[in-house]
Amino acid sequence: MKKKRKKIIVIITLILIILLALFIYNNVSIEKGNEEYQDYIPQEEISEEQMRQTKVILYFANSETGELESETKIVDANLLINEPYKEIMNWLIKGPQSSNLKKLIPEGTSMHDIKVEKSCAIINFSNEFLNYETEENKLKIINSIVNTLTNLKEIESVKFLINGEENENLSEIYLKSK
């Protein structure tokens, strides 16, 4: 009988030790978990102006290599509500923000208008647009414009007009270069 009692006491003691160990393990795990996942509290609130910001990708020539490179411009989305294509083209005409890039559109070029028909942007430039130096430069200018505008989901191609008319030097409809 004493042997049975000793066995029962040992079994009860083992069960209590196991339960105590599980209790301690669960509490320590929960505390560690609470330390790992703390709420992020920003140092400053995001303003309405910051919430309206969007990114526009423009393409310019690298000053050293001459290859096309993208420049991301962060702008207030309200600027793109009324005439987004015109705004984007004006930024291309104005030139890059980075000193490592250079503008490609010839100096003095103005854009009369831009419209989109059947996913094709039709841009009407002044005569100065034809003042590119070489055929290679002409292709870089075209690719700069086409790559920039085809970043917009509704534009798949670009057509160029000079003073409202087609020009033999720019008679194609251009698709985004790969």
Number of C-alpha atoms within 10 A of each C-alpha: 6 7 8 9 10 11 12 12 12 12 12 12 12 12 12 12 12 12 12 12 11 12 11 11 11 12 11 12 11 11 10 11 11 11 9 9 8 8 7 6 7 7 6 6 8 9 8 8 11 13 10 12 15 14 12 19 16 24 27 27 22 17 15 9 9 14 12 20 17 17 18 14 16 12 15 15 16 12 13 15 10 9 11 15 21 17 14 20 20 13 16 19 19 14 17 21 13 12 8 12 22 19 20 24 25 17 13 12 16 17 20 14 16 18 13 15 11 9 15 19 23 18 22 21 20 16 14 15 20 16 14 17 9 9 10 10 17 20 12 21 22 22 20 24 24 24 24 23 25 19 14 14 8 14 20 18 20 24 20 23 22 18 15 14 11 14 13 8 10 15 12 12 13 19 17 18 10 4
